[in-house]
Amino acid sequence: MSAIHEIAPSVQFEIYTEVPQWFFQQSLSVPFNYHSLSTDIGLVQKDSLHEDMESTLDSLDRFLPFELSIVAKLSETLNEMKCEMVICDISPLGIVVAKEAGIPSVLVENFTWDWLYEGYVNENNRLYKHINYLQEIFESTDYHIQAEPVCRYRNVDLLVNPISRKFRASAESLREKLGMPKGAKAVVITMGGIPGEYSFLKRLGRQPDIYFVIPGGNETILVRDNTILLPHRSEFFHPDLVNASDLVVGKVGYSTLSEVYYAGVPFGYVPRPSFRESEILAKYIENNMKGFSLEEAEFQSGNWLSFLSDFLGLLRVSRSETNGADEAAMFIRELLCLES
């Protein structure tokens, strides 16, 4: 959305999601209206690394197939607002509503839910009906953009580089704002924005020359010597934290991977063995980034701290390629026939 607004500032966005409104207020400087609406189920999570498939299946059974009355009402609303396009970040509801409203839809993805659910069918055959239903919807989109790292390549309209929010503040200014001395090494520990508890916090103080920043580490900002705990919602823009670091350690997820990719910093990533996308992301890191894998137990115990000097010795990668967000934005502007 930010990339579209940079080249077509007349665009107005209507955002339908259950992602909190503050996230978009922090991430965007573009005009938008927010509508709280459940547009897909995805996976119900027990915590940042473990999914709850029984709860996911129960939610899918209630959510799918879409109620015709909801689709009709939403499509009527979009026509009343004179919306010209529906862009879907793997949300199937948007594609169905767009078709009902006679509005073109654009699917932007690195995987779709039908593909992801296929990884669980051996243990949950109730998923088959949902996979078939969702596959038909995703294949019906008018335009299809895939963003690296792609989980299953298809014949699409556009293949782009990783899509990431862009950095705003310089690394120097952000470090200064966090109270780090010049020249100090900085490590960001992140579980993808999901608050969590860390059993290794006391061990961080044993390395006073290294500063540790943990988004989602506390309900308020808390500074303990060289450890800076930040709330899930803070004044510090997550991509800027990544860019100001010398190393990122945490869960491998698409948004974090993309931010680390463009920052060029090493990534100590914790894969999710049962999550199908995780293997694809890990391979992308191995082939295109500086990084190393950490087992969940190794991460949670803090044993990785014993090798921290080696990890911090990995060289930063300089990036010059175009952000996938800009590539997708140019394509969408041409579809809308908009002037800069």
Secondary structure, DSSP 8 states (H G I E B T S, - for coil): -HHHHHH-TT--EEEEESS-HHHHHHH--S-EEEEE--------BSSSS-B-HHHHHHHHHHH-S--HHHHHHHHHHHHHTT---EEESS-HHHHHHHHHHT--EEEEESS-HHHHHGGGTTT-TTHHHHHHHHHHHHTT-SEEEEESS-SS----SEEES-------S-HHHHHHHHT--TT-EEEEEESTT-----TTHHHHTT-TTEEEEEETSSSS-EEETTEEEE-SS-SS-HHHHHHT-SEEEEE--HHHHHHHHHHT--EEEE--TT-HHHHHHHHHHHHHS-EEE--HHHHHHTGGGGGHHHHHTS------S--HHHHHHHHHHHHHT---
